[in-house]
């Protein structure tokens, strides 16, 4: 039977810290929430 390996995965990578993960989510989440809120506000104007 053939053993499968995952190619191109570095062995010496350290897991990210909780702070890095939180900052990454904020980097993506804040503009996303702003865009969704602006879309909601503008959609409400259509129904007035």
CHARMM-style PDB file with segment names, atoms N, HN, CA, C and O in Angstrom:
ATOM      1  N   UNK     1       0.840  -1.180   0.000  1.00  0.00      PROA
ATOM      2  CA  UNK     1       0.000   0.000   0.000  1.00  0.00      PROA
ATOM      3  C   UNK     1       0.884   1.242   0.000  1.00  0.00      PROA
ATOM      4  O   UNK     1       1.957   1.250   0.603  1.00  0.00      PROA
ATOM      5  N   UNK     2       0.434   2.271  -0.669  1.00  0.00      PROA
ATOM      6  HN  UNK     2      -0.438   2.265  -1.159  1.00  0.00      PROA
ATOM      7  CA  UNK     2       1.204   3.509  -0.815  1.00  0.00      PROA
ATOM      8  C   UNK     2       0.937   4.457   0.350  1.00  0.00      PROA
ATOM      9  O   UNK     2      -0.211   4.655   0.747  1.00  0.00      PROA
ATOM     10  N   UNK     3       2.006   5.043   0.895  1.00  0.00      PROA
ATOM     11  HN  UNK     3       2.938   4.883   0.572  1.00  0.00      PROA
ATOM     12  CA  UNK     3       1.869   6.034   1.956  1.00  0.00      PROA
ATOM     13  C   UNK     3       1.740   7.409   1.325  1.00  0.00      PROA
ATOM     14  O   UNK     3       2.561   7.799   0.494  1.00  0.00      PROA
ATOM     15  N   UNK     4       0.714   8.140   1.719  1.00  0.00      PROA
ATOM     16  HN  UNK     4       0.047   7.824   2.395  1.00  0.00      PROA
ATOM     17  CA  UNK     4       0.494   9.483   1.164  1.00  0.00      PROA
ATOM     18  C   UNK     4       1.091  10.536   2.094  1.00  0.00      PROA
ATOM     19  O   UNK     4       0.952  10.459   3.314  1.00  0.00      PROA
ATOM     20  N   UNK     5       1.746  11.502   1.504  1.00  0.00      PROA
ATOM     21  HN  UNK     5       1.860  11.565   0.513  1.00  0.00      PROA
ATOM     22  CA  UNK     5       2.306  12.615   2.263  1.00  0.00      PROA
ATOM     23  C   UNK     5       1.751  13.911   1.706  1.00  0.00      PROA
ATOM     24  O   UNK     5       1.337  13.975   0.548  1.00  0.00      PROA
ATOM     25  N   UNK     6       1.744  14.924   2.522  1.00  0.00      PROA
ATOM     26  HN  UNK     6       2.079  14.872   3.463  1.00  0.00      PROA
ATOM     27  CA  UNK     6       1.280  16.246   2.091  1.00  0.00      PROA
ATOM     28  C   UNK     6       2.480  17.011   1.548  1.00  0.00      PROA
ATOM     29  O   UNK     6       3.422  17.274   2.295  1.00  0.00      PROA
ATOM     30  N   UNK     7       2.472  17.372   0.280  1.00  0.00      PROA
ATOM     31  HN  UNK     7       1.707  17.158  -0.327  1.00  0.00      PROA
ATOM     32  CA  UNK     7       3.622  18.074  -0.293  1.00  0.00      PROA
ATOM     33  C   UNK     7       3.649  19.552   0.117  1.00  0.00      PROA
ATOM     34  O   UNK     7       2.614  20.151   0.410  1.00  0.00      PROA
ATOM     35  N   UNK     8       4.825  20.106   0.130  1.00  0.00      PROA
ATOM     36  HN  UNK     8       5.666  19.620  -0.108  1.00  0.00      PROA
ATOM     37  CA  UNK     8       5.057  21.538   0.332  1.00  0.00      PROA
ATOM     38  C   UNK     8       4.574  22.058   1.684  1.00  0.00      PROA
ATOM     39  O   UNK     8       4.210  23.229   1.792  1.00  0.00      PROA
ATOM     40  N   UNK     9       4.562  21.225   2.702  1.00  0.00      PROA
ATOM     41  HN  UNK     9       4.857  20.274   2.614  1.00  0.00      PROA
ATOM     42  CA  UNK     9       4.205  21.681   4.039  1.00  0.00      PROA
ATOM     43  C   UNK     9       5.484  21.762   4.845  1.00  0.00      PROA
ATOM     44  O   UNK     9       6.107  20.739   5.127  1.00  0.00      PROA
ATOM     45  N   UNK    10       5.887  22.986   5.226  1.00  0.00      PROA
ATOM     46  HN  UNK    10       5.381  23.818   4.997  1.00  0.00      PROA
ATOM     47  CA  UNK    10       7.115  23.115   6.004  1.00  0.00      PROA
ATOM     48  C   UNK    10       6.959  22.458   7.372  1.00  0.00      PROA
ATOM     49  O   UNK    10       5.911  22.560   8.011  1.00  0.00      PROA
ATOM     50  N   UNK    11       8.000  21.797   7.800  1.00  0.00      PROA
ATOM     51  HN  UNK    11       8.851  21.714   7.281  1.00  0.00      PROA
ATOM     52  CA  UNK    11       7.958  21.067   9.061  1.00  0.00      PROA
ATOM     53  C   UNK    11       8.217  21.989  10.237  1.00  0.00      PROA
ATOM     54  O   UNK    11       7.719  21.733  11.334  1.00  0.00      PROA
ATOM     55  N   UNK    12       8.980  23.052  10.042  1.00  0.00      PROA
ATOM     56  HN  UNK    12       9.384  23.260   9.152  1.00  0.00      PROA
ATOM     57  CA  UNK    12       9.418  23.887  11.153  1.00  0.00      PROA
ATOM     58  C   UNK    12       8.523  25.099  11.412  1.00  0.00      PROA
ATOM     59  O   UNK    12       8.966  26.045  12.064  1.00  0.00      PROA
ATOM     60  N   UNK    13       7.284  25.103  10.927  1.00  0.00      PROA
ATOM     61  HN  UNK    13       6.924  24.335  10.397  1.00  0.00      PROA
ATOM     62  CA  UNK    13       6.409  26.245  11.179  1.00  0.00      PROA
ATOM     63  C   UNK    13       5.806  26.131  12.565  1.00  0.00      PROA
ATOM     64  O   UNK    13       5.350  25.063  12.974  1.00  0.00      PROA
ATOM     65  N   UNK    14       5.807  27.244  13.283  1.00  0.00      PROA
ATOM     66  HN  UNK    14       6.177  28.111  12.951  1.00  0.00      PROA
ATOM     67  CA  UNK    14       5.224  27.274  14.619  1.00  0.00      PROA
ATOM     68  C   UNK    14       3.751  27.665  14.506  1.00  0.00      PROA
ATOM     69  O   UNK    14       3.383  28.426  13.612  1.00  0.00      PROA
ATOM     70  N   UNK    15       2.925  27.165  15.383  1.00  0.00      PROA
ATOM     71  HN  UNK    15       3.224  26.547  16.110  1.00  0.00      PROA
ATOM     72  CA  UNK    15       1.519  27.574  15.352  1.00  0.00      PROA
ATOM     73  C   UNK    15       1.389  29.049  15.718  1.00  0.00      PROA
ATOM     74  O   UNK    15       2.190  29.589  16.481  1.00  0.00      PROA
ATOM     75  N   UNK    16       0.364  29.689  15.157  1.00  0.00      PROA
ATOM     76  HN  UNK    16      -0.287  29.251  14.536  1.00  0.00      PROA
ATOM     77  CA  UNK    16       0.179  31.113  15.430  1.00  0.00      PROA
ATOM     78  C   UNK    16      -0.342  31.303  16.848  1.00  0.00      PROA
ATOM     79  O   UNK    16      -1.009  30.432  17.405  1.00  0.00      PROA
ATOM     80  N   UNK    17      -0.028  32.444  17.410  1.00  0.00      PROA
ATOM     81  HN  UNK    17       0.514  33.152  16.957  1.00  0.00      PROA
ATOM     82  CA  UNK    17      -0.481  32.738  18.762  1.00  0.00      PROA
ATOM     83  C   UNK    17      -1.935  33.219  18.719  1.00  0.00      PROA
ATOM     84  O   UNK    17      -2.459  33.556  17.657  1.00  0.00      PROA
ATOM     85  N   UNK    18      -2.557  33.244  19.860  1.00  0.00      PROA
ATOM     86  HN  UNK    18      -2.131  32.971  20.722  1.00  0.00      PROA
ATOM     87  CA  UNK    18      -3.931  33.731  19.955  1.00  0.00      PROA
ATOM     88  C   UNK    18      -4.036  35.190  19.563  1.00  0.00      PROA
ATOM     89  O   UNK    18      -5.028  35.607  18.966  1.00  0.00      PROA
ATOM     90  N   UNK    19      -3.010  35.974  19.897  1.00  0.00      PROA
ATOM     91  HN  UNK    19      -2.204  35.635  20.382  1.00  0.00      PROA
ATOM     92  CA  UNK    19      -3.017  37.390  19.549  1.00  0.00      PROA
ATOM     93  C   UNK    19      -2.966  37.578  18.035  1.00  0.00      PROA
ATOM     94  O   UNK    19      -3.680  38.420  17.490  1.00  0.00      PROA
ATOM     95  N   UNK    20      -2.133  36.805  17.361  1.00  0.00      PROA
ATOM     96  HN  UNK    20      -1.553  36.121  17.804  1.00  0.00      PROA
ATOM     97  CA  UNK    20      -2.059  36.900  15.903  1.00  0.00      PROA
ATOM     98  C   UNK    20      -3.388  36.524  15.262  1.00  0.00      PROA
ATOM     99  O   UNK    20      -3.823  37.154  14.298  1.00  0.00      PROA
ATOM    100  N   UNK    21      -4.019  35.509  15.797  1.00  0.00      PROA
ATOM    101  HN  UNK    21      -3.666  34.997  16.580  1.00  0.00      PROA
ATOM    102  CA  UNK    21      -5.308  35.078  15.264  1.00  0.00      PROA
ATOM    103  C   UNK    21      -6.363  36.150  15.478  1.00  0.00      PROA
ATOM    104  O   UNK    21      -7.149  36.429  14.573  1.00  0.00      PROA
ATOM    105  N   UNK    22      -6.393  36.756  16.660  1.00  0.00      PROA
ATOM    106  HN  UNK    22      -5.755  36.529  17.395  1.00  0.00      PROA
ATOM    107  CA  UNK    22      -7.361  37.812  16.952  1.00  0.00      PROA
ATOM    108  C   UNK    22      -7.132  39.024  16.051  1.00  0.00      PROA
ATOM    109  O   UNK    22      -8.089  39.614  15.551  1.00  0.00      PROA
ATOM    110  N   UNK    23      -5.870  39.398  15.843  1.00  0.00      PROA
ATOM    111  HN  UNK    23      -5.093  38.919  16.250  1.00  0.00      PROA
ATOM    112  CA  UNK    23      -5.578  40.540  14.982  1.00  0.00      PROA
ATOM    113  C   UNK    23      -5.968  40.256  13.531  1.00  0.00      PROA
ATOM    114  O   UNK    23      -6.448  41.148  12.832  1.00  0.00      PROA
ATOM    115  N   UNK    24      -5.767  39.035  13.083  1.00  0.00      PROA
ATOM    116  HN  UNK    24      -5.377  38.310  13.651  1.00  0.00      PROA
ATOM    117  CA  UNK    24      -6.159  38.668  11.724  1.00  0.00      PROA
ATOM    118  C   UNK    24      -7.669  38.744  11.566  1.00  0.00      PROA
ATOM    119  O   UNK    24      -8.158  39.240  10.551  1.00  0.00      PROA
ATOM    120  N   UNK    25      -8.423  38.254  12.564  1.00  0.00      PROA
ATOM    121  HN  UNK    25      -8.025  37.851  13.389  1.00  0.00      PROA
ATOM    122  CA  UNK    25      -9.881  38.334  12.501  1.00  0.00      PROA
ATOM    123  C   UNK    25     -10.352  39.783  12.523  1.00  0.00      PROA
ATOM    124  O   UNK    25     -11.299  40.133  11.819  1.00  0.00      PROA
ATOM    125  N   UNK    26      -9.705  40.627  13.318  1.00  0.00      PROA
ATOM    126  HN  UNK    26      -8.935  40.342  13.890  1.00  0.00      PROA
ATOM    127  CA  UNK    26     -10.076  42.043  13.347  1.00  0.00      PROA
ATOM    128  C   UNK    26      -9.784  42.719  12.009  1.00  0.00      PROA
ATOM    129  O   UNK    26     -10.567  43.540  11.532  1.00  0.00      PROA
ATOM    130  N   UNK    27      -8.654  42.364  11.415  1.00  0.00      PROA
ATOM    131  HN  UNK    27      -8.018  41.697  11.803  1.00  0.00      PROA
ATOM    132  CA  UNK    27      -8.253  42.938  10.132  1.00  0.00      PROA
ATOM    133  C   UNK    27      -9.293  42.642   9.051  1.00  0.00      PROA
ATOM    134  O   UNK    27      -9.533  43.469   8.172  1.00  0.00      PROA
ATOM    135  N   UNK    28      -9.897  41.480   9.119  1.00  0.00      PROA
ATOM    136  HN  UNK    28      -9.702  40.807   9.833  1.00  0.00      PROA
ATOM    137  CA  UNK    28     -10.908  41.087   8.143  1.00  0.00      PROA
ATOM    138  C   UNK    28     -12.302  41.483   8.614  1.00  0.00      PROA
ATOM    139  O   UNK    28     -13.126  41.936   7.820  1.00  0.00      PROA
ATOM    140  N   UNK    29     -12.563  41.312   9.901  1.00  0.00      PROA
ATOM    141  HN  UNK    29     -11.894  40.943  10.546  1.00  0.00      PROA
ATOM    142  CA  UNK    29     -13.914  41.481  10.423  1.00  0.00      PROA
ATOM    143  C   UNK    29     -14.412  42.902  10.484  1.00  0.00      PROA
ATOM    144  O   UNK    29     -15.585  43.151  10.208  1.00  0.00      PROA
ATOM    145  N   UNK    30     -13.554  43.848  10.838  1.00  0.00      PROA
ATOM    146  HN  UNK    30     -12.600  43.646  11.062  1.00  0.00      PROA
ATOM    147  CA  UNK    30     -13.995  45.240  10.966  1.00  0.00      PROA
ATOM    148  C   UNK    30     -14.470  45.804   9.625  1.00  0.00      PROA
ATOM    149  O   UNK    30     -15.575  46.345   9.571  1.00  0.00      PROA
ATOM    150  N   UNK    31     -13.696  45.705   8.540  1.00  0.00      PROA
ATOM    151  HN  UNK    31     -12.799  45.265   8.583  1.00  0.00      PROA
ATOM    152  CA  UNK    31     -14.215  46.191   7.257  1.00  0.00      PROA
ATOM    153  C   UNK    31     -15.450  45.418   6.783  1.00  0.00      PROA
ATOM    154  O   UNK    31     -16.337  45.988   6.148  1.00  0.00      PROA
ATOM    155  N   UNK    32     -15.501  44.126   7.092  1.00  0.00      PROA
ATOM    156  HN  UNK    32     -14.780  43.663   7.607  1.00  0.00      PROA
ATOM    157  CA  UNK    32     -16.658  43.329   6.709  1.00  0.00      PROA
ATOM    158  C   UNK    32     -17.908  43.819   7.427  1.00  0.00      PROA
ATOM    159  O   UNK    32     -18.949  44.002   6.795  1.00  0.00      PROA
ATOM    160  N   UNK    33     -17.824  44.033   8.731  1.00  0.00      PROA
ATOM    161  HN  UNK    33     -16.978  43.884   9.244  1.00  0.00      PROA
ATOM    162  CA  UNK    33     -18.974  44.538   9.479  1.00  0.00      PROA
ATOM    163  C   UNK    33     -19.381  45.923   9.025  1.00  0.00      PROA
ATOM    164  O   UNK    33     -20.572  46.226   8.957  1.00  0.00      PROA
ATOM    165  N   UNK    34     -18.413  46.768   8.711  1.00  0.00      PROA
ATOM    166  HN  UNK    34     -17.445  46.522   8.766  1.00  0.00      PROA
ATOM    167  CA  UNK    34     -18.731  48.111   8.216  1.00  0.00      PROA
ATOM    168  C   UNK    34     -19.488  48.010   6.891  1.00  0.00      PROA
ATOM    169  O   UNK    34     -20.489  48.701   6.700  1.00  0.00      PROA
ATOM    170  N   UNK    35     -19.033  47.173   5.994  1.00  0.00      PROA
ATOM    171  HN  UNK    35     -18.220  46.612   6.149  1.00  0.00      PROA
ATOM    172  CA  UNK    35     -19.685  47.017   4.704  1.00  0.00      PROA
ATOM    173  C   UNK    35     -21.089  46.458   4.827  1.00  0.00      PROA
ATOM    174  O   UNK    35     -22.001  46.909   4.135  1.00  0.00      PROA
ATOM    175  N   UNK    36     -21.270  45.483   5.699  1.00  0.00      PROA
ATOM    176  HN  UNK    36     -20.528  45.116   6.262  1.00  0.00      PROA
ATOM    177  CA  UNK    36     -22.603  44.910   5.904  1.00  0.00      PROA
ATOM    178  C   UNK    36     -23.537  45.946   6.511  1.00  0.00      PROA
ATOM    179  O   UNK    36     -24.698  46.036   6.113  1.00  0.00      PROA
ATOM    180  N   UNK    37     -23.050  46.728   7.467  1.00  0.00      PROA
ATOM    181  HN  UNK    37     -22.107  46.655   7.790  1.00  0.00      PROA
ATOM    182  CA  UNK    37     -23.906  47.747   8.083  1.00  0.00      PROA
ATOM    183  C   UNK    37     -24.291  48.831   7.074  1.00  0.00      PROA
ATOM    184  O   UNK    37     -25.433  49.290   7.071  1.00  0.00      PROA
ATOM    185  N   UNK    38     -23.363  49.238   6.232  1.00  0.00      PROA
ATOM    186  HN  UNK    38     -22.436  48.864   6.235  1.00  0.00      PROA
ATOM    187  CA  UNK    38     -23.676  50.245   5.218  1.00  0.00      PROA
ATOM    188  C   UNK    38     -24.690  49.707   4.204  1.00  0.00      PROA
ATOM    189  O   UNK    38     -25.586  50.434   3.774  1.00  0.00      PROA
ATOM    190  N   UNK    39     -24.549  48.466   3.835  1.00  0.00      PROA
ATOM    191  HN  UNK    39     -23.821  47.876   4.184  1.00  0.00      PROA
ATOM    192  CA  UNK    39     -25.504  47.840   2.920  1.00  0.00      PROA
ATOM    193  C   UNK    39     -26.886  47.793   3.547  1.00  0.00      PROA
ATOM    194  O   UNK    39     -27.880  48.080   2.880  1.00  0.00      PROA
ATOM    195  N   UNK    40     -26.959  47.436   4.819  1.00  0.00      PROA
ATOM    196  HN  UNK    40     -26.152  47.203   5.361  1.00  0.00      PROA
ATOM    197  CA  UNK    40     -28.238  47.378   5.530  1.00  0.00      PROA
ATOM    198  C   UNK    40     -28.882  48.754   5.609  1.00  0.00      PROA
ATOM    199  O   UNK    40     -30.086  48.883   5.385  1.00  0.00      PROA
ATOM    200  N   UNK    41     -28.103  49.784   5.923  1.00  0.00      PROA
ATOM    201  HN  UNK    41     -27.125  49.679   6.105  1.00  0.00      PROA
ATOM    202  CA  UNK    41     -28.620  51.143   6.024  1.00  0.00      PROA
ATOM    203  C   UNK    41     -29.170  51.608   4.676  1.00  0.00      PROA
ATOM    204  O   UNK    41     -30.249  52.197   4.615  1.00  0.00      PROA
ATOM    205  N   UNK    42     -28.440  51.349   3.608  1.00  0.00      PROA
ATOM    206  HN  UNK    42     -27.564  50.871   3.657  1.00  0.00      PROA
ATOM    207  CA  UNK    42     -28.882  51.767   2.280  1.00  0.00      PROA
ATOM    208  C   UNK    42     -30.083  50.952   1.808  1.00  0.00      PROA
ATOM    209  O   UNK    42     -30.920  51.466   1.066  1.00  0.00      PROA
ATOM    210  N   UNK    43     -30.179  49.699   2.223  1.00  0.00      PROA
ATOM    211  HN  UNK    43     -29.499  49.282   2.825  1.00  0.00      PROA
ATOM    212  CA  UNK    43     -31.333  48.885   1.863  1.00  0.00      PROA
ATOM    213  C   UNK    43     -32.575  49.381   2.587  1.00  0.00      PROA
ATOM    214  O   UNK    43     -33.669  49.354   2.022  1.00  0.00      PROA
ATOM    215  N   UNK    44     -32.427  49.831   3.816  1.00  0.00      PROA
ATOM    216  HN  UNK    44     -31.539  49.853   4.275  1.00  0.00      PROA
ATOM    217  CA  UNK    44     -33.564  50.385   4.550  1.00  0.00      PROA
ATOM    218  C   UNK    44     -34.137  51.609   3.857  1.00  0.00      PROA
ATOM    219  O   UNK    44     -35.347  51.830   3.882  1.00  0.00      PROA
ATOM    220  N   UNK    45     -33.274  52.405   3.241  1.00  0.00      PROA
ATOM    221  HN  UNK    45     -32.291  52.225   3.221  1.00  0.00      PROA
ATOM    222  CA  UNK    45     -33.731  53.592   2.535  1.00  0.00      PROA
ATOM    223  C   UNK    45     -34.631  53.240   1.354  1.00  0.00      PROA
ATOM    224  O   UNK    45     -35.490  54.036   0.974  1.00  0.00      PROA
ATOM    225  N   UNK    46     -34.446  52.072   0.778  1.00  0.00      PROA
ATOM    226  HN  UNK    46     -33.748  51.426   1.087  1.00  0.00      PROA
ATOM    227  CA  UNK    46     -35.283  51.650  -0.337  1.00  0.00      PROA
ATOM    228  C   UNK    46     -36.716  51.360   0.087  1.00  0.00      PROA
ATOM    229  O   UNK    46     -37.634  51.469  -0.726  1.00  0.00      PROA
ATOM    230  N   UNK    47     -36.919  50.996   1.338  1.00  0.00      PROA
ATOM    231  HN  UNK    47     -36.173  50.907   1.998  1.00  0.00      PROA
ATOM    232  CA  UNK    47     -38.239  50.606   1.814  1.00  0.00      PROA
ATOM    233  C   UNK    47     -38.969  51.736   2.531  1.00  0.00      PROA
ATOM    234  O   UNK    47     -40.064  51.517   3.050  1.00  0.00      PROA
ATOM    235  N   UNK    48     -38.399  52.927   2.575  1.00  0.00      PROA
ATOM    236  HN  UNK    48     -37.510  53.104   2.154  1.00  0.00      PROA
ATOM    237  CA  UNK    48     -39.073  54.073   3.201  1.00  0.00      PROA
ATOM    238  C   UNK    48     -39.893  54.848   2.205  1.00  0.00      PROA
ATOM    239  OT1 UNK    48     -40.525  55.841   2.564  1.00  0.00      PROA
TER     240      UNK     48
END
